[in-house]
Amino acid sequence: MLTHRRATIVAAVLSLSLVTAAPDPAAEVGPAAAAPGVRSDTPAAAETPTRTTPARTCVRAVASGRVAAGRAARMPRADAAAGAVGAPPDARGAPPDALPVPRDLGALTKRLREIVDAADNRAGVAVRDLSGRYGFRDIAVNGSFRPPAASVIKLWILAELLRQVDCGRLSLEKKVLVERRDVVAGAGDLRDEKLPQRVPVRRLAELMITVSDNTATNVLIDTLGGVAPVNALIRALGQQQTQLGSKLYDPSPRARGNYTSAVDVVSLLAAVWEGRLLSPASRDFMIDLMRGQTIDTKIPAALPPDAPVAHKTGELEDAAHDVGYYLIPGSEVAVAFLTAGPEAPGTELVRELARAVYDHVAPAPTDGLAEADAPD
């Protein structure tokens, strides 16, 4: 037994992939040290000091595999009732293993497969148990299906941004110059504001997630040093179907597409939730931004009005996505619903899939618990 445990520990150590292995253009954010393509617009005299965090909150190595169940069981969970993210398990009553055993995820997999097979649009779905109530399992239907990522790719940009903040390489209070030439098509508020103006990184991040601002997204990509640091993070997390090929609406002939898959999305969401990627403060900031998502035509539209969710949408003419967290106390899950095909039927498909997952994991109204399987 001891030999087996030692071998497991060694294997876990060997699976670590350094996020900083690729050149990190954001190693310093001062004007004199900015790498090519990195925005560094705040004058030195007016620069807000970069927030320095203890080394233990700066994740320089990321475990590429699943977190061990024993470790995951100790990870904080969202307290939707209190409106706070990160309440320790013992602060909310019975831990997952003290709850009645819910329905097996196999029934949910079957239902999701039926919905996907009956749809005209292609779809990829993944669900990962974050609470431990289902044994930290995950399920997928066409989980490796790789459609254009649309605005779902912004979650990786935010994750890398906050990782750099945790490592003291960037400050959320740093002000970045946004000019009229930065404005691109699609969603967003910045395009309607007076430009040029200096915008704090914090507000750019908020705009990128809550209103899916494409201009703010591109400015943040430049601030991070281009697409390379984001793709280095993706590789370090072991995600095979995801890439940030270029900035949004990039007219360059060399521009490449942005893609992802449902299994890669829930992999990222789990890494954030379980504390393998960000500090607790950055984790909570990211989830809070996702809670503030203003585009509510997919997952929220399919669930009861009081259902606690944090999510990020993505839309193109030929794609409709919604991904995020169901923050149901004691039954938290990460979900990803990606579709390809006309947007309107794709939106309806996402709603149907989202409701199927919710109906399976949400507490039954009669007893506050998910319905248990009848004994054999």
KEKE-3310 file (N, C-alpha, C; in steps of 0.2 Angstrom, whole numbers, plus 5000, padded with zeros to 4 digits):
npx = (5004:5010:5020:5012:5006:5017:5021:5010:5011:5023:5020:5010:5017:5026:5017:5015:5014:5023:5016:5024:5033:5033:5038:5035:5027:5023:5031:5036:5027:5030:5033:5046:5050:5041:5036:5037:5021:5014:5004:5007:5003:5001:5008:5024:5025:5012:5008:4998:5004:5009:5000:5006:5007:5008:5019:5013:5001:5003:5002:5013:5014:5004:4993:4990:4981:4966:4961:4965:4952:4952:4958:4950:4939:4941:4940:4934:4917:4903:4893:4877:4866:4870:4876:4890:4906:4915:4914:4918:4916:4911:4904:4891:4883:4879:4891:4895:4896:4887:4874:4859:4862:4861:4853:4861:4874:4873:4860:4858:4867:4862:4850:4855:4861:4850:4844:4854:4856:4843:4843:4845:4856:4873:4881:4890:4893:4897:4898:4904:4905:4907:4905:4907:4896:4893:4904:4914:4914:4914:4904:4901:4895:4898:4910:4922:4920:4923:4919:4919:4925:4919:4913:4916:4930:4935:4935:4947:4956:4953:4957:4971:4974:4971:4979:4992:4990:4990:5003:5010:5013:5005:4993:4976:4972:4979:4980:4975:4978:4964:4960:4951:4955:4956:4943:4932:4920:4904:4898:4898:4902:4912:4914:4905:4908:4917:4932:4950:4953:4959:4958:4955:4962:4954:4941:4941:4941:4929:4920:4923:4918:4905:4897:4902:4912:4920:4930:4936:4941:4951:4960:4964:4970:4982:4987:4991:5002:4999:4993:5000:5004:4991:4988:4999:4995:4983:4989:4997:4987:4983:4974:4967:4959:4957:4961:4968:4968:4969:4966:4950:4939:4950:4958:4969:4978:4985:4978:4971:4959:4948:4945:4936:4932:4919:4923:4936:4932:4925:4936:4944:4935:4934:4948:4949:4939:4943:4955:4967:4973:4971:4972:4962:4956:4956:4950:4937:4934:4933:4922:4912:4911:4906:4894:4888:4885:4876:4869:4856:4849:4850:4856:4851:4838:4832:4831:4824:4819:4826:4837:4854:4867:4883:4890:4895:4892:4892:4891:4888:4885:4883:4884:4880:4883:4884:4891:4897:4894:4883:4877:4872:4869:4878:4877:4885:4890:4900:4897:4895:4889:4890:4886:4884:4879:4864:4860:4848:4840:4851:4852:4840:4842:4853:4846:4837:4846:4852:4842:4839:4851:4850:4837:4841:4851:4847:4840:4825:4809:4801:4809:4821:4831:4840:4832:4833:4839:4828:4829:4836)
npy = (4994:5006:5008:5009:5021:5030:5029:5034:5047:5051:5050:5060:5071:5071:5074:5087:5103:5116:5132:5143:5139:5143:5158:5172:5186:5195:5197:5208:5223:5236:5252:5253:5240:5233:5220:5217:5221:5221:5230:5245:5257:5266:5280:5280:5287:5288:5275:5262:5253:5236:5223:5212:5195:5182:5169:5156:5158:5160:5152:5143:5131:5119:5106:5093:5083:5075:5081:5073:5064:5064:5076:5085:5084:5093:5105:5122:5126:5134:5145:5148:5153:5162:5170:5170:5165:5150:5146:5135:5117:5112:5123:5123:5113:5096:5086:5080:5066:5063:5064:5057:5045:5051:5050:5040:5045:5039:5039:5052:5054:5046:5053:5065:5061:5057:5069:5076:5067:5069:5082:5094:5103:5101:5095:5097:5091:5092:5087:5090:5084:5093:5094:5082:5073:5065:5057:5065:5063:5064:5067:5065:5069:5068:5075:5079:5086:5100:5115:5132:5143:5155:5167:5160:5157:5168:5165:5158:5168:5177:5168:5167:5180:5183:5174:5180:5191:5186:5181:5193:5200:5208:5221:5223:5236:5243:5255:5255:5261:5264:5265:5273:5265:5252:5247:5234:5224:5217:5212:5223:5238:5247:5252:5262:5272:5287:5289:5292:5283:5279:5264:5254:5238:5229:5234:5231:5217:5215:5220:5211:5199:5201:5208:5203:5210:5213:5222:5226:5213:5211:5221:5217:5205:5210:5216:5206:5201:5195:5181:5170:5168:5164:5152:5145:5142:5135:5123:5119:5115:5103:5103:5098:5102:5115:5132:5148:5157:5169:5187:5194:5196:5198:5204:5200:5191:5180:5176:5165:5153:5152:5139:5126:5113:5104:5096:5101:5114:5111:5106:5117:5125:5116:5117:5130:5130:5121:5126:5124:5133:5147:5160:5160:5173:5177:5167:5168:5181:5178:5169:5177:5187:5179:5176:5188:5189:5196:5191:5181:5171:5158:5146:5152:5155:5143:5138:5138:5154:5157:5149:5146:5151:5153:5159:5159:5165:5161:5166:5165:5167:5154:5146:5142:5144:5140:5140:5135:5136:5127:5132:5125:5122:5109:5101:5105:5108:5108:5114:5112:5117:5116:5121:5119:5126:5134:5149:5151:5138:5132:5139:5135:5122:5122:5126:5116:5105:5111:5111:5098:5093:5101:5096:5084:5085:5095:5099:5089:5096:5091:5086:5092:5086:5077:5065:5048:5033:5019:5005:4989)
npz = (5000:5004:4995:4983:4986:4986:4973:4966:4971:4965:4952:4951:4953:4942:4932:4932:4923:4918:4918:4916:4907:4893:4885:4895:4892:4901:4912:4918:4921:4920:4910:4905:4903:4895:4884:4866:4859:4871:4880:4889:4896:4906:4914:4922:4934:4938:4940:4947:4961:4957:4963:4975:4979:4991:4988:4989:4983:4970:4956:4948:4942:4935:4939:4927:4926:4934:4949:4964:4973:4987:4989:4982:4990:5000:4995:4994:4993:4984:4992:4989:4995:5004:4996:4994:4988:4991:5004:5017:5017:5030:5034:5030:5034:5032:5025:5008:5008:5018:5014:5006:4993:4977:4961:4949:4938:4926:4921:4918:4908:4898:4895:4890:4879:4871:4869:4861:4850:4844:4839:4827:4825:4828:4844:4859:4875:4892:4909:4925:4942:4956:4969:4976:4978:4968:4968:4962:4948:4930:4916:4898:4882:4866:4869:4865:4853:4843:4841:4834:4846:4850:4862:4873:4874:4881:4894:4897:4894:4904:4915:4913:4915:4928:4934:4931:4939:4952:4952:4954:4942:4936:4938:4944:4945:4936:4923:4906:4890:4879:4862:4848:4837:4842:4843:4839:4830:4836:4852:4866:4877:4876:4864:4862:4870:4875:4867:4865:4881:4897:4904:4918:4921:4929:4926:4912:4912:4919:4909:4898:4902:4908:4899:4888:4880:4866:4862:4874:4877:4867:4870:4882:4878:4871:4882:4890:4882:4870:4861:4865:4880:4884:4877:4882:4895:4892:4886:4897:4906:4900:4890:4875:4864:4863:4858:4857:4843:4838:4840:4843:4829:4820:4806:4799:4787:4792:4803:4815:4819:4834:4845:4855:4867:4875:4885:4888:4892:4905:4911:4913:4921:4932:4937:4941:4951:4960:4966:4959:4951:4953:4965:4981:4981:4968:4962:4967:4962:4948:4947:4952:4942:4932:4938:4936:4923:4909:4898:4896:4890:4888:4898:4911:4906:4905:4918:4935:4941:4953:4953:4956:4947:4938:4924:4906:4890:4873:4856:4839:4821:4817:4829:4846:4863:4880:4896:4912:4930:4940:4955:4966:4982:4989:4978:4968:4951:4936:4920:4902:4887:4870:4854:4836:4821:4815:4824:4832:4833:4840:4852:4858:4859:4868:4880:4882:4885:4896:4905:4907:4914:4926:4931:4935:4945:4954:4970:4975:4976:4986:4997:4998:4993:4980:4970:4976:4970:4969:4980:4975)
capx = (5000:5014:5023:5008:5005:5023:5021:5005:5013:5028:5016:5007:5023:5028:5012:5014:5016:5024:5013:5028:5038:5033:5040:5029:5029:5020:5035:5036:5022:5032:5034:5052:5051:5036:5038:5033:5014:5012:5002:5010:5001:5000:5014:5027:5023:5005:5006:4996:5008:5007:4998:5011:5004:5012:5021:5008:4995:5005:5002:5017:5014:4997:4992:4986:4976:4961:4963:4963:4946:4953:4960:4944:4934:4943:4940:4928:4911:4900:4887:4873:4861:4873:4879:4897:4909:4921:4912:4921:4911:4908:4900:4885:4880:4881:4895:4892:4895:4882:4868:4857:4865:4857:4853:4867:4875:4872:4854:4858:4871:4857:4845:4858:4862:4844:4843:4859:4854:4837:4844:4847:4862:4878:4882:4895:4891:4901:4896:4908:4903:4912:4903:4908:4890:4893:4911:4919:4914:4912:4901:4901:4892:4902:4914:4928:4917:4927:4916:4922:4924:4915:4916:4918:4937:4936:4936:4954:4959:4952:4961:4978:4975:4971:4985:4997:4989:4992:5010:5013:5015:5000:4988:4969:4971:4983:4976:4977:4975:4960:4959:4946:4957:4955:4936:4930:4913:4901:4896:4902:4900:4918:4914:4900:4911:4922:4939:4954:4953:4963:4953:4958:4962:4948:4935:4941:4939:4922:4916:4924:4914:4898:4893:4905:4914:4925:4935:4940:4945:4957:4965:4967:4975:4988:4990:4995:5007:4997:4989:5005:5003:4985:4989:5003:4990:4979:4994:4999:4981:4982:4968:4969:4955:4956:4966:4966:4972:4970:4962:4943:4938:4957:4957:4975:4978:4988:4973:4969:4952:4948:4941:4937:4927:4915:4928:4941:4929:4924:4943:4946:4931:4936:4954:4948:4935:4947:4961:4973:4975:4971:4972:4955:4953:4955:4944:4930:4933:4931:4916:4908:4910:4902:4888:4886:4883:4870:4866:4853:4845:4852:4855:4846:4831:4829:4830:4819:4822:4831:4843:4860:4872:4888:4891:4898:4889:4896:4886:4890:4879:4883:4886:4877:4886:4883:4895:4898:4893:4877:4880:4867:4872:4878:4876:4888:4893:4902:4893:4897:4884:4892:4883:4886:4873:4860:4860:4842:4839:4856:4850:4834:4846:4857:4841:4835:4852:4853:4837:4840:4856:4847:4832:4844:4856:4844:4836:4818:4806:4798:4813:4827:4837:4839:4828:4837:4837:4825:4833:4835)
capy = (5000:5012:5008:5011:5028:5033:5029:5039:5054:5053:5051:5066:5077:5071:5077:5095:5106:5123:5137:5148:5137:5147:5165:5176:5193:5200:5196:5214:5227:5243:5254:5251:5232:5229:5216:5219:5219:5222:5237:5248:5264:5271:5283:5277:5291:5287:5268:5259:5247:5230:5219:5207:5191:5177:5164:5151:5160:5161:5145:5142:5124:5117:5099:5092:5078:5077:5082:5067:5064:5066:5083:5089:5084:5098:5111:5126:5126:5140:5146:5152:5156:5168:5175:5170:5159:5148:5143:5128:5112:5111:5129:5123:5107:5089:5085:5076:5059:5062:5065:5051:5044:5053:5046:5039:5050:5036:5041:5058:5053:5043:5058:5070:5058:5057:5076:5077:5064:5071:5088:5096:5106:5096:5098:5093:5092:5089:5089:5088:5084:5097:5093:5075:5069:5060:5054:5069:5060:5068:5063:5069:5067:5071:5079:5082:5090:5106:5120:5138:5144:5161:5171:5156:5158:5173:5162:5157:5175:5179:5164:5169:5187:5182:5170:5185:5195:5182:5181:5200:5203:5213:5223:5224:5243:5246:5258:5253:5266:5261:5270:5271:5260:5246:5245:5229:5223:5213:5214:5227:5244:5252:5255:5268:5277:5292:5286:5287:5284:5274:5260:5249:5231:5227:5235:5228:5210:5215:5221:5205:5193:5202:5210:5200:5216:5211:5227:5225:5207:5212:5225:5212:5200:5214:5218:5199:5199:5192:5174:5165:5166:5160:5146:5141:5140:5129:5117:5117:5111:5097:5103:5096:5104:5122:5136:5155:5157:5176:5191:5193:5200:5199:5204:5198:5184:5175:5175:5158:5152:5150:5133:5123:5108:5104:5093:5106:5119:5109:5105:5124:5127:5112:5119:5136:5129:5116:5129:5122:5138:5154:5161:5161:5179:5177:5162:5171:5186:5175:5166:5183:5190:5174:5177:5194:5188:5199:5188:5176:5168:5151:5142:5155:5155:5136:5135:5142:5161:5157:5144:5149:5149:5158:5156:5163:5163:5162:5166:5167:5165:5146:5143:5145:5140:5142:5135:5138:5132:5127:5133:5122:5119:5102:5098:5110:5105:5112:5112:5115:5115:5119:5119:5121:5126:5140:5151:5151:5132:5131:5142:5131:5115:5123:5127:5109:5102:5114:5109:5091:5093:5104:5092:5078:5087:5099:5095:5088:5101:5088:5084:5096:5081:5074:5058:5042:5026:5014:4999:4983)
capz = (5000:5005:4989:4978:4987:4984:4966:4964:4972:4960:4945:4951:4952:4935:4928:4932:4917:4920:4914:4914:4902:4887:4886:4898:4890:4906:4917:4921:4918:4919:4904:4902:4903:4892:4879:4860:4859:4877:4882:4895:4894:4912:4915:4928:4940:4940:4940:4953:4962:4956:4969:4976:4983:4993:4983:4989:4979:4963:4953:4942:4940:4935:4938:4921:4927:4938:4956:4968:4976:4994:4989:4980:4995:5005:4992:4995:4988:4984:4996:4985:4999:5007:4990:4994:4985:4994:5010:5018:5018:5036:5036:5027:5036:5031:5019:5003:5010:5023:5010:5003:4987:4972:4955:4945:4932:4919:4918:4915:4901:4893:4893:4886:4872:4867:4866:4856:4844:4841:4837:4820:4826:4832:4850:4863:4882:4898:4916:4931:4949:4960:4976:4978:4979:4963:4968:4958:4942:4925:4910:4892:4876:4861:4873:4861:4848:4843:4837:4836:4854:4851:4867:4878:4874:4886:4901:4897:4894:4911:4920:4913:4917:4935:4936:4931:4945:4958:4952:4954:4936:4933:4943:4941:4945:4930:4918:4899:4885:4874:4857:4843:4833:4846:4843:4834:4830:4840:4858:4870:4879:4875:4857:4862:4875:4872:4866:4869:4888:4901:4908:4923:4919:4932:4922:4906:4914:4920:4903:4894:4905:4910:4893:4882:4876:4861:4862:4880:4876:4863:4874:4887:4875:4870:4889:4892:4878:4864:4862:4868:4887:4885:4874:4886:4900:4889:4886:4904:4909:4896:4886:4868:4858:4864:4856:4855:4837:4836:4843:4840:4823:4817:4799:4797:4783:4796:4809:4815:4823:4841:4846:4861:4867:4881:4890:4889:4896:4912:4914:4916:4927:4938:4939:4945:4957:4965:4968:4956:4946:4955:4973:4983:4979:4961:4960:4969:4957:4942:4948:4953:4936:4928:4941:4933:4915:4908:4893:4900:4885:4887:4904:4915:4904:4906:4925:4939:4942:4959:4952:4957:4941:4936:4917:4901:4884:4866:4850:4832:4817:4817:4835:4852:4868:4887:4900:4919:4936:4944:4962:4970:4988:4990:4972:4963:4945:4930:4914:4896:4882:4864:4848:4830:4817:4816:4831:4835:4836:4845:4858:4861:4861:4875:4885:4884:4889:4903:4910:4909:4919:4932:4934:4938:4950:4959:4975:4974:4980:4992:5003:4997:4990:4973:4971:4976:4966:4973:4981:4971)
cpx = (5004:5018:5019:5006:5011:5023:5016:5007:5018:5025:5013:5012:5025:5023:5011:5017:5017:5021:5018:5034:5039:5035:5034:5031:5027:5025:5036:5031:5024:5034:5041:5054:5046:5039:5034:5026:5011:5010:5004:5009:5000:5007:5017:5025:5016:5003:5004:5001:5005:5006:5003:5007:5009:5013:5016:5002:4996:5006:5006:5017:5007:4996:4987:4981:4971:4964:4961:4956:4947:4955:4954:4939:4935:4942:4934:4923:4907:4894:4882:4868:4864:4876:4887:4900:4915:4920:4915:4915:4908:4904:4893:4881:4883:4885:4892:4891:4890:4875:4866:4860:4860:4857:4859:4868:4873:4865:4854:4862:4866:4852:4849:4860:4856:4843:4848:4857:4848:4838:4846:4854:4867:4879:4887:4893:4895:4898:4901:4906:4909:4911:4905:4902:4890:4900:4916:4919:4912:4909:4902:4898:4895:4907:4920:4926:4920:4924:4920:4920:4919:4918:4917:4926:4939:4938:4944:4958:4959:4956:4968:4979:4975:4977:4991:4996:4991:4999:5014:5015:5011:4995:4981:4968:4975:4979:4979:4974:4971:4958:4954:4948:4956:4948:4935:4922:4910:4899:4900:4899:4906:4917:4909:4903:4916:4929:4944:4952:4957:4958:4957:4957:4956:4942:4935:4939:4932:4918:4917:4919:4906:4894:4897:4909:4920:4931:4939:4944:4951:4962:4968:4972:4982:4991:4994:5001:5005:4994:4994:5004:4996:4985:4994:4999:4986:4983:4995:4993:4979:4976:4969:4965:4954:4962:4964:4971:4973:4966:4955:4943:4945:4956:4964:4974:4980:4983:4971:4962:4953:4943:4941:4932:4924:4920:4933:4938:4928:4931:4945:4942:4933:4943:4953:4944:4939:4953:4967:4976:4976:4970:4964:4952:4951:4950:4938:4929:4930:4924:4911:4906:4906:4895:4884:4884:4876:4866:4863:4848:4845:4851:4850:4839:4828:4828:4826:4823:4827:4836:4849:4865:4877:4890:4894:4895:4894:4891:4890:4884:4878:4885:4882:4880:4884:4887:4896:4897:4886:4879:4874:4870:4872:4878:4880:4891:4895:4899:4896:4892:4887:4888:4885:4880:4869:4859:4854:4840:4845:4855:4845:4837:4849:4852:4839:4840:4853:4848:4837:4845:4853:4842:4835:4848:4852:4840:4828:4814:4802:4802:4819:4833:4835:4836:4833:4834:4833:4829:4831:4830)
cpy = (5006:5013:5011:5019:5032:5034:5034:5046:5056:5054:5058:5072:5077:5074:5084:5098:5113:5128:5142:5146:5141:5154:5169:5183:5198:5199:5202:5219:5235:5245:5252:5244:5229:5226:5218:5216:5220:5229:5239:5255:5269:5274:5281:5281:5290:5280:5266:5253:5241:5226:5213:5202:5186:5172:5158:5152:5161:5154:5145:5136:5122:5109:5097:5087:5080:5077:5076:5069:5067:5074:5088:5089:5090:5105:5115:5125:5133:5140:5151:5156:5162:5172:5175:5164:5157:5146:5136:5123:5112:5117:5128:5116:5101:5089:5081:5069:5057:5062:5058:5051:5046:5048:5045:5043:5046:5037:5047:5058:5051:5049:5063:5067:5058:5064:5078:5074:5066:5078:5089:5099:5100:5100:5093:5095:5089:5092:5086:5089:5088:5096:5087:5071:5064:5057:5058:5066:5065:5064:5068:5065:5071:5077:5082:5085:5097:5111:5127:5140:5150:5164:5167:5156:5163:5171:5160:5163:5177:5175:5166:5176:5187:5179:5175:5189:5192:5181:5188:5203:5208:5215:5225:5232:5247:5249:5257:5258:5262:5266:5268:5266:5253:5243:5240:5228:5218:5216:5219:5234:5249:5256:5262:5273:5282:5289:5292:5288:5278:5270:5255:5242:5228:5228:5232:5220:5210:5215:5214:5200:5195:5204:5207:5205:5213:5216:5226:5218:5208:5216:5221:5207:5204:5215:5211:5198:5195:5185:5169:5163:5162:5153:5141:5138:5134:5123:5114:5113:5105:5097:5103:5100:5112:5126:5143:5157:5164:5180:5191:5198:5202:5199:5201:5191:5179:5173:5168:5158:5151:5144:5131:5117:5108:5101:5098:5112:5117:5107:5112:5126:5123:5115:5125:5134:5125:5120:5127:5127:5145:5154:5161:5167:5180:5172:5165:5177:5184:5173:5172:5186:5186:5175:5183:5194:5191:5196:5181:5172:5161:5147:5146:5154:5148:5134:5140:5149:5161:5152:5148:5147:5155:5155:5161:5160:5164:5162:5168:5165:5157:5143:5146:5141:5143:5137:5139:5133:5132:5127:5130:5119:5112:5098:5102:5106:5110:5110:5115:5112:5119:5116:5122:5121:5133:5142:5150:5144:5129:5133:5137:5124:5116:5123:5120:5105:5104:5112:5102:5090:5095:5099:5086:5080:5091:5096:5095:5093:5098:5087:5088:5092:5079:5067:5053:5037:5022:5008:4993:4978)
cpz = (5000:4998:4983:4979:4985:4976:4963:4965:4967:4953:4945:4950:4945:4930:4928:4926:4919:4915:4912:4909:4896:4889:4889:4897:4896:4912:4921:4917:4917:4912:4901:4900:4898:4885:4872:4861:4865:4878:4888:4895:4900:4914:4922:4934:4943:4941:4947:4955:4961:4962:4969:4980:4985:4988:4983:4985:4972:4960:4947:4939:4941:4934:4932:4921:4932:4945:4960:4972:4983:4994:4987:4985:5000:5002:4994:4990:4989:4988:4993:4989:5002:5002:4990:4991:4990:5002:5012:5019:5024:5038:5034:5029:5034:5025:5014:5005:5015:5020:5007:4996:4981:4966:4952:4939:4925:4916:4915:4908:4896:4890:4889:4879:4868:4865:4861:4850:4840:4838:4830:4820:4830:4839:4854:4870:4887:4904:4921:4937:4953:4967:4980:4979:4974:4962:4963:4951:4937:4919:4904:4886:4870:4864:4870:4855:4848:4839:4838:4843:4855:4858:4873:4879:4879:4893:4902:4897:4901:4916:4919:4916:4925:4938:4936:4937:4951:4958:4953:4948:4933:4939:4940:4941:4939:4925:4911:4894:4880:4869:4852:4839:4836:4845:4837:4835:4835:4847:4862:4872:4877:4869:4857:4867:4872:4873:4863:4877:4891:4905:4912:4920:4923:4928:4915:4907:4915:4913:4898:4896:4905:4904:4887:4878:4872:4861:4868:4880:4872:4866:4879:4884:4874:4877:4892:4888:4872:4866:4866:4875:4888:4883:4879:4892:4898:4889:4893:4907:4905:4892:4878:4862:4858:4861:4855:4849:4836:4840:4840:4834:4820:4810:4795:4793:4787:4803:4809:4820:4830:4842:4853:4861:4874:4887:4892:4894:4904:4915:4917:4922:4933:4941:4943:4951:4962:4968:4965:4952:4949:4963:4974:4980:4972:4958:4961:4964:4950:4942:4949:4947:4932:4931:4938:4926:4914:4902:4896:4896:4885:4894:4909:4913:4904:4913:4929:4940:4948:4958:4952:4951:4941:4929:4912:4894:4878:4861:4844:4827:4816:4823:4841:4858:4875:4891:4907:4924:4938:4951:4967:4976:4989:4984:4966:4957:4940:4924:4908:4890:4875:4858:4842:4825:4818:4823:4835:4838:4841:4852:4862:4863:4868:4881:4887:4887:4896:4908:4912:4914:4926:4935:4937:4944:4956:4964:4973:4978:4986:4998:5003:4995:4984:4975:4971:4972:4971:4974:4977:4975)
residu = (MET:LEU:THR:HIS:ARG:ARG:ALA:THR:ILE:VAL:ALA:ALA:VAL:LEU:SER:LEU:SER:LEU:VAL:THR:ALA:ALA:PRO:ASP:PRO:ALA:ALA:GLU:VAL:GLY:PRO:ALA:ALA:ALA:ALA:PRO:GLY:VAL:ARG:SER:ASP:THR:PRO:ALA:ALA:ALA:GLU:THR:PRO:THR:ARG:THR:THR:PRO:ALA:ARG:THR:CYS:VAL:ARG:ALA:VAL:ALA:SER:GLY:ARG:VAL:ALA:ALA:GLY:ARG:ALA:ALA:ARG:MET:PRO:ARG:ALA:ASP:ALA:ALA:ALA:GLY:ALA:VAL:GLY:ALA:PRO:PRO:ASP:ALA:ARG:GLY:ALA:PRO:PRO:ASP:ALA:LEU:PRO:VAL:PRO:ARG:ASP:LEU:GLY:ALA:LEU:THR:LYS:ARG:LEU:ARG:GLU:ILE:VAL:ASP:ALA:ALA:ASP:ASN:ARG:ALA:GLY:VAL:ALA:VAL:ARG:ASP:LEU:SER:GLY:ARG:TYR:GLY:PHE:ARG:ASP:ILE:ALA:VAL:ASN:GLY:SER:PHE:ARG:PRO:PRO:ALA:ALA:SER:VAL:ILE:LYS:LEU:TRP:ILE:LEU:ALA:GLU:LEU:LEU:ARG:GLN:VAL:ASP:CYS:GLY:ARG:LEU:SER:LEU:GLU:LYS:LYS:VAL:LEU:VAL:GLU:ARG:ARG:ASP:VAL:VAL:ALA:GLY:ALA:GLY:ASP:LEU:ARG:ASP:GLU:LYS:LEU:PRO:GLN:ARG:VAL:PRO:VAL:ARG:ARG:LEU:ALA:GLU:LEU:MET:ILE:THR:VAL:SER:ASP:ASN:THR:ALA:THR:ASN:VAL:LEU:ILE:ASP:THR:LEU:GLY:GLY:VAL:ALA:PRO:VAL:ASN:ALA:LEU:ILE:ARG:ALA:LEU:GLY:GLN:GLN:GLN:THR:GLN:LEU:GLY:SER:LYS:LEU:TYR:ASP:PRO:SER:PRO:ARG:ALA:ARG:GLY:ASN:TYR:THR:SER:ALA:VAL:ASP:VAL:VAL:SER:LEU:LEU:ALA:ALA:VAL:TRP:GLU:GLY:ARG:LEU:LEU:SER:PRO:ALA:SER:ARG:ASP:PHE:MET:ILE:ASP:LEU:MET:ARG:GLY:GLN:THR:ILE:ASP:THR:LYS:ILE:PRO:ALA:ALA:LEU:PRO:PRO:ASP:ALA:PRO:VAL:ALA:HIS:LYS:THR:GLY:GLU:LEU:GLU:ASP:ALA:ALA:HIS:ASP:VAL:GLY:TYR:TYR:LEU:ILE:PRO:GLY:SER:GLU:VAL:ALA:VAL:ALA:PHE:LEU:THR:ALA:GLY:PRO:GLU:ALA:PRO:GLY:THR:GLU:LEU:VAL:ARG:GLU:LEU:ALA:ARG:ALA:VAL:TYR:ASP:HIS:VAL:ALA:PRO:ALA:PRO:THR:ASP:GLY:LEU:ALA:GLU:ALA:ASP:ALA:PRO:ASP)
# end
